[in-house]
């Protein structure tokens, strides 16, 4: 095959600038275009840098060089991330498929397969219990995946900055800037170890379950008891007056403490289902309408063109029907 020097002017429609027709060695052009595509898909110089194995200043310098050579501004710099300009959309449409095809042919380096991994984020417990098992077949089929855990608000801010492709959020994002779809409804259950459950059942006084739980330690992940307070309000129609006996960093730690006999708590059903099925935990209450929290799948603007992002999104939506 004849070696051909790439003319970047051809990719952006030629024309107009002093840079049009200026040529570089083929390998240099490809490096700049790969950097451009990573920034375009990730939405920020910062997010693209680790995907490429480059420093953020190097990414910035390469994009600036590409803009000088094409004579076009490719990205509008924002407080968080960047926004592609019309010439950038045109360039991405012309070079994405060839670059992805070249990467697929390269079997010997980190660029084999897709150019960048899919970046997914969400609550730690849900990722471990539901999400990663659902995506395991895609990983076995060659998908590259990078997973981040955290709270919804910070993760959505990072999504806006281009650090993630998909976020599983515990609430719908405000405004219309981020596209989201309902993913699943998470049920919350009131649980304790069997020894505490028997003591609650044998409580001799009046007042029912709420009164019986006054003498049982409450385990939670936050001092303001957000999940337990919501359960009391929605199920019992009253305010929870108990204070936490134990606070721990996350829901996995809550589960561990409750399973060990530290007291009772309100937990996502997905997290404690295995313990309930095995009899290691007991469900203290079975309301006709248990409290539910809707999970949303939020997608980064501009990632729709990425086939692996679509694969992850579609797989999660299909798997969530049985969660």
Secondary structure, 3 states (H helix, E strand, C coil): CCCCCCEHHHHCCCCCCCCCCCECCHHHHHHHHHHHHHHHHHCCHHHHHHHHCCCHHHHHHHHHHHHHHHCCCCEEECCCCEEECHHHHHHHHHHHHHHHHHHHHCCCCCCCCCCCCEEEEECHHHHHHHHHHHHHHHHHCCCCEEEEECCHHHHHHHHHCCCCCEEEECCCCCCCCCEEEEEEEEEEEEEECHHHHHHHHCCCCCCHHHHHHHHCCEEECCCCCHHHHHHHHHHHCCCCCCCCCEECCCHHHHHHHHHCCCCEEEEEHHHHHHHHHHCCCEECCCCCCCCEEEEEEEECCCHHHCHHHHHHHHHHHHHHHHC
